[in-house]
Amino acid sequence: MSTITSQNLIDMFLAIAVAIEGDKDRLSELDGVIGDADHGVTMSIGFSAVRKSLLALDPAEADPASVFNGAAKSFLNAVGASSGPLYATAFMRAGAAVKGKAELDRDAMVEAFQAMAKGIQDRGKAERGDKTMVDAWLPASEAIGEAAANGAALGECLDAAAKAAGEGAEATKAMLAAKGRASRLGERSLGHMDPGAASTALIVRTMADELAKA
């Protein structure tokens, strides 16, 4: 993996759509305990729209920013509420971070990843420990940055992010929910993984696995 092309990014999003579709029932079950029981379905709708949009792109004509921006627009159009604005902001921030680049080297991909995490936190106004997807995105963002700073190759950086996201999602079981519908449950939210953090772990792992093929 030397550089990431637009085709690589399209393939990454297509793989995420497949992974989310395959796990949507579990994600909705997690959400059923502390939320509206629709997180898996919502995420599936969003990434199915992304898949359809990106399949219509010509990777020879679209630069990486166009891929991220296309993903942002299609996700938001399909999912107007809840996770829609969060992921739309994430992908728009990633697009802005790589604007003007024909391909992405390690540092550019790391910057795009961290821009996604920051976008989600900024839009959702959540902090670490609030029992949200931020509890998976922030550790992943920190891990990918630390790995890059230590000279790791992109594949190793992404793998570090995926491991941190998984650990972050697991850690939400011990947290009291401070945002959204789950916050009304008080201590009843303890012991349950946040569905947004669970889907984040799946997304980041899929990103790492798919881009490892590049």
mmCIF file of the C-alpha atoms, coordinates in Angstrom:
data_MODEL
# 
_entry.id   MODEL 
# 
loop_
_atom_site.group_PDB 
_atom_site.id 
_atom_site.type_symbol 
_atom_site.label_atom_id 
_atom_site.label_alt_id 
_atom_site.label_comp_id 
_atom_site.label_asym_id 
_atom_site.label_entity_id 
_atom_site.label_seq_id 
_atom_site.pdbx_PDB_ins_code 
_atom_site.Cartn_x 
_atom_site.Cartn_y 
_atom_site.Cartn_z 
_atom_site.occupancy 
_atom_site.B_iso_or_equiv 
_atom_site.pdbx_formal_charge 
_atom_site.auth_seq_id 
_atom_site.auth_comp_id 
_atom_site.auth_asym_id 
_atom_site.auth_atom_id 
_atom_site.pdbx_PDB_model_num 
ATOM 1   C CA . MET A 1 1   ? 0.000   0.000  0.000   1.00 0.00 ? 1   MET A CA 1 
ATOM 2   C CA . SER A 1 2   ? 1.867   3.057  -1.239  1.00 0.00 ? 2   SER A CA 1 
ATOM 3   C CA . THR A 1 3   ? -0.910  5.428  -2.245  1.00 0.00 ? 3   THR A CA 1 
ATOM 4   C CA . ILE A 1 4   ? -4.704  5.408  -2.053  1.00 0.00 ? 4   ILE A CA 1 
ATOM 5   C CA . THR A 1 5   ? -6.533  6.156  -5.289  1.00 0.00 ? 5   THR A CA 1 
ATOM 6   C CA . SER A 1 6   ? -10.126 7.193  -5.883  1.00 0.00 ? 6   SER A CA 1 
ATOM 7   C CA . GLN A 1 7   ? -10.873 3.601  -6.895  1.00 0.00 ? 7   GLN A CA 1 
ATOM 8   C CA . ASN A 1 8   ? -9.458  2.381  -3.586  1.00 0.00 ? 8   ASN A CA 1 
ATOM 9   C CA . LEU A 1 9   ? -11.723 4.785  -1.710  1.00 0.00 ? 9   LEU A CA 1 
ATOM 10  C CA . ILE A 1 10  ? -14.754 3.720  -3.721  1.00 0.00 ? 10  ILE A CA 1 
ATOM 11  C CA . ASP A 1 11  ? -13.951 0.079  -2.985  1.00 0.00 ? 11  ASP A CA 1 
ATOM 12  C CA . MET A 1 12  ? -13.610 0.987  0.693   1.00 0.00 ? 12  MET A CA 1 
ATOM 13  C CA . PHE A 1 13  ? -17.070 2.544  0.806   1.00 0.00 ? 13  PHE A CA 1 
ATOM 14  C CA . LEU A 1 14  ? -18.574 -0.411 -1.075  1.00 0.00 ? 14  LEU A CA 1 
ATOM 15  C CA . ALA A 1 15  ? -17.023 -2.773 1.482   1.00 0.00 ? 15  ALA A CA 1 
ATOM 16  C CA . ILE A 1 16  ? -18.423 -0.687 4.346   1.00 0.00 ? 16  ILE A CA 1 
ATOM 17  C CA . ALA A 1 17  ? -21.897 -0.896 2.780   1.00 0.00 ? 17  ALA A CA 1 
ATOM 18  C CA . VAL A 1 18  ? -21.629 -4.692 2.623   1.00 0.00 ? 18  VAL A CA 1 
ATOM 19  C CA . ALA A 1 19  ? -20.337 -4.932 6.201   1.00 0.00 ? 19  ALA A CA 1 
ATOM 20  C CA . ILE A 1 20  ? -23.081 -2.696 7.606   1.00 0.00 ? 20  ILE A CA 1 
ATOM 21  C CA . GLU A 1 21  ? -25.775 -4.577 5.705   1.00 0.00 ? 21  GLU A CA 1 
ATOM 22  C CA . GLY A 1 22  ? -24.476 -7.850 7.116   1.00 0.00 ? 22  GLY A CA 1 
ATOM 23  C CA . ASP A 1 23  ? -24.448 -6.521 10.680  1.00 0.00 ? 23  ASP A CA 1 
ATOM 24  C CA . LYS A 1 24  ? -27.541 -4.327 10.646  1.00 0.00 ? 24  LYS A CA 1 
ATOM 25  C CA . ASP A 1 25  ? -29.645 -6.691 12.765  1.00 0.00 ? 25  ASP A CA 1 
ATOM 26  C CA . ARG A 1 26  ? -27.072 -6.800 15.555  1.00 0.00 ? 26  ARG A CA 1 
ATOM 27  C CA . LEU A 1 27  ? -26.672 -3.026 15.469  1.00 0.00 ? 27  LEU A CA 1 
ATOM 28  C CA . SER A 1 28  ? -30.432 -2.536 15.695  1.00 0.00 ? 28  SER A CA 1 
ATOM 29  C CA . GLU A 1 29  ? -30.622 -5.018 18.564  1.00 0.00 ? 29  GLU A CA 1 
ATOM 30  C CA . LEU A 1 30  ? -27.981 -3.030 20.433  1.00 0.00 ? 30  LEU A CA 1 
ATOM 31  C CA . ASP A 1 31  ? -29.990 0.110  19.745  1.00 0.00 ? 31  ASP A CA 1 
ATOM 32  C CA . GLY A 1 32  ? -33.168 -1.580 20.926  1.00 0.00 ? 32  GLY A CA 1 
ATOM 33  C CA . VAL A 1 33  ? -31.790 -1.767 24.443  1.00 0.00 ? 33  VAL A CA 1 
ATOM 34  C CA . ILE A 1 34  ? -30.933 1.922  24.805  1.00 0.00 ? 34  ILE A CA 1 
ATOM 35  C CA . GLY A 1 35  ? -32.410 3.679  21.769  1.00 0.00 ? 35  GLY A CA 1 
ATOM 36  C CA . ASP A 1 36  ? -34.940 3.457  18.956  1.00 0.00 ? 36  ASP A CA 1 
ATOM 37  C CA . ALA A 1 37  ? -33.869 0.022  17.656  1.00 0.00 ? 37  ALA A CA 1 
ATOM 38  C CA . ASP A 1 38  ? -33.205 1.437  14.200  1.00 0.00 ? 38  ASP A CA 1 
ATOM 39  C CA . HIS A 1 39  ? -29.471 2.185  14.117  1.00 0.00 ? 39  HIS A CA 1 
ATOM 40  C CA . GLY A 1 40  ? -28.593 -0.773 11.940  1.00 0.00 ? 40  GLY A CA 1 
ATOM 41  C CA . VAL A 1 41  ? -31.371 -0.049 9.479   1.00 0.00 ? 41  VAL A CA 1 
ATOM 42  C CA . THR A 1 42  ? -30.480 3.635  9.374   1.00 0.00 ? 42  THR A CA 1 
ATOM 43  C CA . MET A 1 43  ? -26.818 2.956  8.722   1.00 0.00 ? 43  MET A CA 1 
ATOM 44  C CA . SER A 1 44  ? -27.714 0.402  6.064   1.00 0.00 ? 44  SER A CA 1 
ATOM 45  C CA . ILE A 1 45  ? -29.927 2.909  4.278   1.00 0.00 ? 45  ILE A CA 1 
ATOM 46  C CA . GLY A 1 46  ? -27.172 5.520  4.424   1.00 0.00 ? 46  GLY A CA 1 
ATOM 47  C CA . PHE A 1 47  ? -24.371 3.347  3.114   1.00 0.00 ? 47  PHE A CA 1 
ATOM 48  C CA . SER A 1 48  ? -26.597 1.734  0.495   1.00 0.00 ? 48  SER A CA 1 
ATOM 49  C CA . ALA A 1 49  ? -27.163 5.232  -0.849  1.00 0.00 ? 49  ALA A CA 1 
ATOM 50  C CA . VAL A 1 50  ? -23.417 5.880  -0.748  1.00 0.00 ? 50  VAL A CA 1 
ATOM 51  C CA . ARG A 1 51  ? -22.816 2.657  -2.658  1.00 0.00 ? 51  ARG A CA 1 
ATOM 52  C CA . LYS A 1 52  ? -25.296 3.590  -5.363  1.00 0.00 ? 52  LYS A CA 1 
ATOM 53  C CA . SER A 1 53  ? -23.844 7.079  -5.701  1.00 0.00 ? 53  SER A CA 1 
ATOM 54  C CA . LEU A 1 54  ? -20.221 5.994  -5.879  1.00 0.00 ? 54  LEU A CA 1 
ATOM 55  C CA . LEU A 1 55  ? -20.888 3.216  -8.368  1.00 0.00 ? 55  LEU A CA 1 
ATOM 56  C CA . ALA A 1 56  ? -22.018 5.960  -10.732 1.00 0.00 ? 56  ALA A CA 1 
ATOM 57  C CA . LEU A 1 57  ? -18.691 7.777  -10.404 1.00 0.00 ? 57  LEU A CA 1 
ATOM 58  C CA . ASP A 1 58  ? -15.924 7.363  -12.945 1.00 0.00 ? 58  ASP A CA 1 
ATOM 59  C CA . PRO A 1 59  ? -12.826 6.787  -10.784 1.00 0.00 ? 59  PRO A CA 1 
ATOM 60  C CA . ALA A 1 60  ? -10.642 8.029  -13.609 1.00 0.00 ? 60  ALA A CA 1 
ATOM 61  C CA . GLU A 1 61  ? -12.394 11.401 -13.486 1.00 0.00 ? 61  GLU A CA 1 
ATOM 62  C CA . ALA A 1 62  ? -13.158 11.704 -9.755  1.00 0.00 ? 62  ALA A CA 1 
ATOM 63  C CA . ASP A 1 63  ? -10.453 12.711 -7.313  1.00 0.00 ? 63  ASP A CA 1 
ATOM 64  C CA . PRO A 1 64  ? -10.467 11.502 -3.678  1.00 0.00 ? 64  PRO A CA 1 
ATOM 65  C CA . ALA A 1 65  ? -12.226 14.668 -2.499  1.00 0.00 ? 65  ALA A CA 1 
ATOM 66  C CA . SER A 1 66  ? -15.043 13.989 -4.967  1.00 0.00 ? 66  SER A CA 1 
ATOM 67  C CA . VAL A 1 67  ? -15.446 10.473 -3.581  1.00 0.00 ? 67  VAL A CA 1 
ATOM 68  C CA . PHE A 1 68  ? -15.735 11.741 -0.008  1.00 0.00 ? 68  PHE A CA 1 
ATOM 69  C CA . ASN A 1 69  ? -18.068 14.565 -1.014  1.00 0.00 ? 69  ASN A CA 1 
ATOM 70  C CA . GLY A 1 70  ? -20.252 12.194 -3.004  1.00 0.00 ? 70  GLY A CA 1 
ATOM 71  C CA . ALA A 1 71  ? -20.474 9.907  0.012   1.00 0.00 ? 71  ALA A CA 1 
ATOM 72  C CA . ALA A 1 72  ? -21.400 12.849 2.243   1.00 0.00 ? 72  ALA A CA 1 
ATOM 73  C CA . LYS A 1 73  ? -24.176 14.114 -0.002  1.00 0.00 ? 73  LYS A CA 1 
ATOM 74  C CA . SER A 1 74  ? -25.743 10.726 -0.634  1.00 0.00 ? 74  SER A CA 1 
ATOM 75  C CA . PHE A 1 75  ? -25.628 9.703  3.035   1.00 0.00 ? 75  PHE A CA 1 
ATOM 76  C CA . LEU A 1 76  ? -27.286 12.920 4.166   1.00 0.00 ? 76  LEU A CA 1 
ATOM 77  C CA . ASN A 1 77  ? -29.953 12.736 1.464   1.00 0.00 ? 77  ASN A CA 1 
ATOM 78  C CA . ALA A 1 78  ? -30.812 9.192  2.528   1.00 0.00 ? 78  ALA A CA 1 
ATOM 79  C CA . VAL A 1 79  ? -30.582 9.730  6.289   1.00 0.00 ? 79  VAL A CA 1 
ATOM 80  C CA . GLY A 1 80  ? -31.693 13.200 7.261   1.00 0.00 ? 80  GLY A CA 1 
ATOM 81  C CA . ALA A 1 81  ? -31.790 12.627 10.994  1.00 0.00 ? 81  ALA A CA 1 
ATOM 82  C CA . SER A 1 82  ? -29.626 11.036 13.699  1.00 0.00 ? 82  SER A CA 1 
ATOM 83  C CA . SER A 1 83  ? -26.442 9.684  12.148  1.00 0.00 ? 83  SER A CA 1 
ATOM 84  C CA . GLY A 1 84  ? -27.013 11.381 8.787   1.00 0.00 ? 84  GLY A CA 1 
ATOM 85  C CA . PRO A 1 85  ? -25.548 14.806 9.608   1.00 0.00 ? 85  PRO A CA 1 
ATOM 86  C CA . LEU A 1 86  ? -22.757 13.201 11.625  1.00 0.00 ? 86  LEU A CA 1 
ATOM 87  C CA . TYR A 1 87  ? -21.427 11.058 8.807   1.00 0.00 ? 87  TYR A CA 1 
ATOM 88  C CA . ALA A 1 88  ? -22.140 13.695 6.191   1.00 0.00 ? 88  ALA A CA 1 
ATOM 89  C CA . THR A 1 89  ? -19.991 16.114 8.179   1.00 0.00 ? 89  THR A CA 1 
ATOM 90  C CA . ALA A 1 90  ? -17.305 13.468 8.610   1.00 0.00 ? 90  ALA A CA 1 
ATOM 91  C CA . PHE A 1 91  ? -17.048 12.767 4.899   1.00 0.00 ? 91  PHE A CA 1 
ATOM 92  C CA . MET A 1 92  ? -17.214 16.451 3.964   1.00 0.00 ? 92  MET A CA 1 
ATOM 93  C CA . ARG A 1 93  ? -14.352 17.202 6.361   1.00 0.00 ? 93  ARG A CA 1 
ATOM 94  C CA . ALA A 1 94  ? -12.346 14.345 4.856   1.00 0.00 ? 94  ALA A CA 1 
ATOM 95  C CA . GLY A 1 95  ? -13.011 15.727 1.385   1.00 0.00 ? 95  GLY A CA 1 
ATOM 96  C CA . ALA A 1 96  ? -11.830 19.156 2.447   1.00 0.00 ? 96  ALA A CA 1 
ATOM 97  C CA . ALA A 1 97  ? -8.695  17.665 3.998   1.00 0.00 ? 97  ALA A CA 1 
ATOM 98  C CA . VAL A 1 98  ? -7.641  16.017 0.717   1.00 0.00 ? 98  VAL A CA 1 
ATOM 99  C CA . LYS A 1 99  ? -8.876  18.679 -1.697  1.00 0.00 ? 99  LYS A CA 1 
ATOM 100 C CA . GLY A 1 100 ? -6.697  18.978 -4.786  1.00 0.00 ? 100 GLY A CA 1 
ATOM 101 C CA . LYS A 1 101 ? -4.931  15.644 -4.302  1.00 0.00 ? 101 LYS A CA 1 
ATOM 102 C CA . ALA A 1 102 ? -5.049  13.065 -7.096  1.00 0.00 ? 102 ALA A CA 1 
ATOM 103 C CA . GLU A 1 103 ? -3.937  10.265 -4.763  1.00 0.00 ? 103 GLU A CA 1 
ATOM 104 C CA . LEU A 1 104 ? -3.460  9.979  -1.019  1.00 0.00 ? 104 LEU A CA 1 
ATOM 105 C CA . ASP A 1 105 ? -0.203  9.059  0.657   1.00 0.00 ? 105 ASP A CA 1 
ATOM 106 C CA . ARG A 1 106 ? -0.036  7.900  4.249   1.00 0.00 ? 106 ARG A CA 1 
ATOM 107 C CA . ASP A 1 107 ? -0.105  11.362 5.785   1.00 0.00 ? 107 ASP A CA 1 
ATOM 108 C CA . ALA A 1 108 ? -3.016  12.522 3.623   1.00 0.00 ? 108 ALA A CA 1 
ATOM 109 C CA . MET A 1 109 ? -5.086  9.435  4.507   1.00 0.00 ? 109 MET A CA 1 
ATOM 110 C CA . VAL A 1 110 ? -4.311  9.892  8.192   1.00 0.00 ? 110 VAL A CA 1 
ATOM 111 C CA . GLU A 1 111 ? -5.360  13.533 7.924   1.00 0.00 ? 111 GLU A CA 1 
ATOM 112 C CA . ALA A 1 112 ? -8.604  12.529 6.207   1.00 0.00 ? 112 ALA A CA 1 
ATOM 113 C CA . PHE A 1 113 ? -9.321  9.962  8.911   1.00 0.00 ? 113 PHE A CA 1 
ATOM 114 C CA . GLN A 1 114 ? -8.707  12.435 11.709  1.00 0.00 ? 114 GLN A CA 1 
ATOM 115 C CA . ALA A 1 115 ? -10.869 14.999 9.915   1.00 0.00 ? 115 ALA A CA 1 
ATOM 116 C CA . MET A 1 116 ? -13.731 12.497 9.944   1.00 0.00 ? 116 MET A CA 1 
ATOM 117 C CA . ALA A 1 117 ? -13.399 11.923 13.673  1.00 0.00 ? 117 ALA A CA 1 
ATOM 118 C CA . LYS A 1 118 ? -13.222 15.648 14.389  1.00 0.00 ? 118 LYS A CA 1 
ATOM 119 C CA . GLY A 1 119 ? -16.234 16.295 12.179  1.00 0.00 ? 119 GLY A CA 1 
ATOM 120 C CA . ILE A 1 120 ? -18.333 13.769 14.052  1.00 0.00 ? 120 ILE A CA 1 
ATOM 121 C CA . GLN A 1 121 ? -17.340 15.201 17.414  1.00 0.00 ? 121 GLN A CA 1 
ATOM 122 C CA . ASP A 1 122 ? -17.927 18.783 16.314  1.00 0.00 ? 122 ASP A CA 1 
ATOM 123 C CA . ARG A 1 123 ? -21.326 18.056 14.818  1.00 0.00 ? 123 ARG A CA 1 
ATOM 124 C CA . GLY A 1 124 ? -22.554 15.829 17.623  1.00 0.00 ? 124 GLY A CA 1 
ATOM 125 C CA . LYS A 1 125 ? -21.154 17.977 20.458  1.00 0.00 ? 125 LYS A CA 1 
ATOM 126 C CA . ALA A 1 126 ? -20.218 14.790 22.317  1.00 0.00 ? 126 ALA A CA 1 
ATOM 127 C CA . GLU A 1 127 ? -17.252 14.278 24.584  1.00 0.00 ? 127 GLU A CA 1 
ATOM 128 C CA . ARG A 1 128 ? -15.298 11.180 25.499  1.00 0.00 ? 128 ARG A CA 1 
ATOM 129 C CA . GLY A 1 129 ? -17.272 9.176  28.049  1.00 0.00 ? 129 GLY A CA 1 
ATOM 130 C CA . ASP A 1 130 ? -20.723 10.291 26.857  1.00 0.00 ? 130 ASP A CA 1 
ATOM 131 C CA . LYS A 1 131 ? -21.373 6.756  25.498  1.00 0.00 ? 131 LYS A CA 1 
ATOM 132 C CA . THR A 1 132 ? -21.586 7.676  21.819  1.00 0.00 ? 132 THR A CA 1 
ATOM 133 C CA . MET A 1 133 ? -19.736 6.863  18.608  1.00 0.00 ? 133 MET A CA 1 
ATOM 134 C CA . VAL A 1 134 ? -17.185 9.499  19.662  1.00 0.00 ? 134 VAL A CA 1 
ATOM 135 C CA . ASP A 1 135 ? -15.928 6.979  22.223  1.00 0.00 ? 135 ASP A CA 1 
ATOM 136 C CA . ALA A 1 136 ? -14.776 4.827  19.313  1.00 0.00 ? 136 ALA A CA 1 
ATOM 137 C CA . TRP A 1 137 ? -13.843 7.551  16.799  1.00 0.00 ? 137 TRP A CA 1 
ATOM 138 C CA . LEU A 1 138 ? -11.624 9.568  19.152  1.00 0.00 ? 138 LEU A CA 1 
ATOM 139 C CA . PRO A 1 139 ? -9.417  6.665  20.279  1.00 0.00 ? 139 PRO A CA 1 
ATOM 140 C CA . ALA A 1 140 ? -9.142  5.568  16.652  1.00 0.00 ? 140 ALA A CA 1 
ATOM 141 C CA . SER A 1 141 ? -8.109  9.064  15.582  1.00 0.00 ? 141 SER A CA 1 
ATOM 142 C CA . GLU A 1 142 ? -5.508  9.277  18.336  1.00 0.00 ? 142 GLU A CA 1 
ATOM 143 C CA . ALA A 1 143 ? -4.166  5.814  17.540  1.00 0.00 ? 143 ALA A CA 1 
ATOM 144 C CA . ILE A 1 144 ? -3.754  6.462  13.831  1.00 0.00 ? 144 ILE A CA 1 
ATOM 145 C CA . GLY A 1 145 ? -1.984  9.738  14.561  1.00 0.00 ? 145 GLY A CA 1 
ATOM 146 C CA . GLU A 1 146 ? 0.346   8.151  17.102  1.00 0.00 ? 146 GLU A CA 1 
ATOM 147 C CA . ALA A 1 147 ? 1.189   5.285  14.736  1.00 0.00 ? 147 ALA A CA 1 
ATOM 148 C CA . ALA A 1 148 ? 1.976   7.727  11.940  1.00 0.00 ? 148 ALA A CA 1 
ATOM 149 C CA . ALA A 1 149 ? 4.137   9.827  14.259  1.00 0.00 ? 149 ALA A CA 1 
ATOM 150 C CA . ASN A 1 150 ? 6.096   6.686  15.098  1.00 0.00 ? 150 ASN A CA 1 
ATOM 151 C CA . GLY A 1 151 ? 6.785   6.049  11.429  1.00 0.00 ? 151 GLY A CA 1 
ATOM 152 C CA . ALA A 1 152 ? 4.328   3.205  10.864  1.00 0.00 ? 152 ALA A CA 1 
ATOM 153 C CA . ALA A 1 153 ? 3.175   2.407  7.351   1.00 0.00 ? 153 ALA A CA 1 
ATOM 154 C CA . LEU A 1 154 ? -0.411  3.252  6.400   1.00 0.00 ? 154 LEU A CA 1 
ATOM 155 C CA . GLY A 1 155 ? -1.630  -0.311 6.850   1.00 0.00 ? 155 GLY A CA 1 
ATOM 156 C CA . GLU A 1 156 ? -0.249  -0.396 10.379  1.00 0.00 ? 156 GLU A CA 1 
ATOM 157 C CA . CYS A 1 157 ? -1.745  3.023  11.109  1.00 0.00 ? 157 CYS A CA 1 
ATOM 158 C CA . LEU A 1 158 ? -5.192  1.914  9.993   1.00 0.00 ? 158 LEU A CA 1 
ATOM 159 C CA . ASP A 1 159 ? -4.906  -1.338 11.918  1.00 0.00 ? 159 ASP A CA 1 
ATOM 160 C CA . ALA A 1 160 ? -4.038  0.609  15.060  1.00 0.00 ? 160 ALA A CA 1 
ATOM 161 C CA . ALA A 1 161 ? -7.108  2.785  14.488  1.00 0.00 ? 161 ALA A CA 1 
ATOM 162 C CA . ALA A 1 162 ? -9.318  -0.273 14.049  1.00 0.00 ? 162 ALA A CA 1 
ATOM 163 C CA . LYS A 1 163 ? -8.071  -1.884 17.248  1.00 0.00 ? 163 LYS A CA 1 
ATOM 164 C CA . ALA A 1 164 ? -8.583  1.349  19.186  1.00 0.00 ? 164 ALA A CA 1 
ATOM 165 C CA . ALA A 1 165 ? -12.109 1.756  17.797  1.00 0.00 ? 165 ALA A CA 1 
ATOM 166 C CA . GLY A 1 166 ? -12.972 -1.782 18.867  1.00 0.00 ? 166 GLY A CA 1 
ATOM 167 C CA . GLU A 1 167 ? -11.621 -1.207 22.350  1.00 0.00 ? 167 GLU A CA 1 
ATOM 168 C CA . GLY A 1 168 ? -13.444 2.109  22.533  1.00 0.00 ? 168 GLY A CA 1 
ATOM 169 C CA . ALA A 1 169 ? -16.734 0.498  21.582  1.00 0.00 ? 169 ALA A CA 1 
ATOM 170 C CA . GLU A 1 170 ? -16.235 -2.217 24.202  1.00 0.00 ? 170 GLU A CA 1 
ATOM 171 C CA . ALA A 1 171 ? -15.509 0.444  26.827  1.00 0.00 ? 171 ALA A CA 1 
ATOM 172 C CA . THR A 1 172 ? -18.925 2.066  26.287  1.00 0.00 ? 172 THR A CA 1 
ATOM 173 C CA . LYS A 1 173 ? -20.517 -0.837 28.157  1.00 0.00 ? 173 LYS A CA 1 
ATOM 174 C CA . ALA A 1 174 ? -19.221 0.657  31.397  1.00 0.00 ? 174 ALA A CA 1 
ATOM 175 C CA . MET A 1 175 ? -20.440 4.177  30.612  1.00 0.00 ? 175 MET A CA 1 
ATOM 176 C CA . LEU A 1 176 ? -23.601 6.034  31.540  1.00 0.00 ? 176 LEU A CA 1 
ATOM 177 C CA . ALA A 1 177 ? -25.245 7.530  28.468  1.00 0.00 ? 177 ALA A CA 1 
ATOM 178 C CA . ALA A 1 178 ? -25.136 11.336 28.430  1.00 0.00 ? 178 ALA A CA 1 
ATOM 179 C CA . LYS A 1 179 ? -26.591 12.002 24.975  1.00 0.00 ? 179 LYS A CA 1 
ATOM 180 C CA . GLY A 1 180 ? -29.749 11.158 23.094  1.00 0.00 ? 180 GLY A CA 1 
ATOM 181 C CA . ARG A 1 181 ? -32.573 8.888  24.098  1.00 0.00 ? 181 ARG A CA 1 
ATOM 182 C CA . ALA A 1 182 ? -30.236 6.552  25.978  1.00 0.00 ? 182 ALA A CA 1 
ATOM 183 C CA . SER A 1 183 ? -29.448 9.335  28.463  1.00 0.00 ? 183 SER A CA 1 
ATOM 184 C CA . ARG A 1 184 ? -32.963 8.994  29.891  1.00 0.00 ? 184 ARG A CA 1 
ATOM 185 C CA . LEU A 1 185 ? -32.192 5.464  31.060  1.00 0.00 ? 185 LEU A CA 1 
ATOM 186 C CA . GLY A 1 186 ? -29.651 6.470  33.688  1.00 0.00 ? 186 GLY A CA 1 
ATOM 187 C CA . GLU A 1 187 ? -27.947 3.429  35.188  1.00 0.00 ? 187 GLU A CA 1 
ATOM 188 C CA . ARG A 1 188 ? -30.036 1.110  32.999  1.00 0.00 ? 188 ARG A CA 1 
ATOM 189 C CA . SER A 1 189 ? -27.730 2.041  30.118  1.00 0.00 ? 189 SER A CA 1 
ATOM 190 C CA . LEU A 1 190 ? -24.825 0.392  31.953  1.00 0.00 ? 190 LEU A CA 1 
ATOM 191 C CA . GLY A 1 191 ? -23.626 -2.923 30.605  1.00 0.00 ? 191 GLY A CA 1 
ATOM 192 C CA . HIS A 1 192 ? -24.735 -2.224 27.042  1.00 0.00 ? 192 HIS A CA 1 
ATOM 193 C CA . MET A 1 193 ? -22.500 -1.248 24.136  1.00 0.00 ? 193 MET A CA 1 
ATOM 194 C CA . ASP A 1 194 ? -23.400 1.965  22.374  1.00 0.00 ? 194 ASP A CA 1 
ATOM 195 C CA . PRO A 1 195 ? -24.691 1.059  18.890  1.00 0.00 ? 195 PRO A CA 1 
ATOM 196 C CA . GLY A 1 196 ? -22.994 4.047  17.272  1.00 0.00 ? 196 GLY A CA 1 
ATOM 197 C CA . ALA A 1 197 ? -19.675 3.004  18.751  1.00 0.00 ? 197 ALA A CA 1 
ATOM 198 C CA . ALA A 1 198 ? -20.304 -0.563 17.584  1.00 0.00 ? 198 ALA A CA 1 
ATOM 199 C CA . SER A 1 199 ? -20.939 0.547  14.008  1.00 0.00 ? 199 SER A CA 1 
ATOM 200 C CA . THR A 1 200 ? -17.873 2.794  14.180  1.00 0.00 ? 200 THR A CA 1 
ATOM 201 C CA . ALA A 1 201 ? -15.699 -0.174 15.144  1.00 0.00 ? 201 ALA A CA 1 
ATOM 202 C CA . LEU A 1 202 ? -17.091 -2.109 12.190  1.00 0.00 ? 202 LEU A CA 1 
ATOM 203 C CA . ILE A 1 203 ? -16.554 0.791  9.777   1.00 0.00 ? 203 ILE A CA 1 
ATOM 204 C CA . VAL A 1 204 ? -12.968 1.440  10.862  1.00 0.00 ? 204 VAL A CA 1 
ATOM 205 C CA . ARG A 1 205 ? -12.065 -2.252 10.760  1.00 0.00 ? 205 ARG A CA 1 
ATOM 206 C CA . THR A 1 206 ? -13.544 -2.520 7.272   1.00 0.00 ? 206 THR A CA 1 
ATOM 207 C CA . MET A 1 207 ? -11.584 0.543  6.165   1.00 0.00 ? 207 MET A CA 1 
ATOM 208 C CA . ALA A 1 208 ? -8.369  -1.006 7.444   1.00 0.00 ? 208 ALA A CA 1 
ATOM 209 C CA . ASP A 1 209 ? -9.037  -4.388 5.860   1.00 0.00 ? 209 ASP A CA 1 
ATOM 210 C CA . GLU A 1 210 ? -10.114 -2.993 2.496   1.00 0.00 ? 210 GLU A CA 1 
ATOM 211 C CA . LEU A 1 211 ? -7.344  -0.413 2.146   1.00 0.00 ? 211 LEU A CA 1 
ATOM 212 C CA . ALA A 1 212 ? -4.817  -3.093 3.076   1.00 0.00 ? 212 ALA A CA 1 
ATOM 213 C CA . LYS A 1 213 ? -5.589  -4.570 -0.347  1.00 0.00 ? 213 LYS A CA 1 
ATOM 214 C CA . ALA A 1 214 ? -4.544  -1.362 -2.090  1.00 0.00 ? 214 ALA A CA 1 
# 
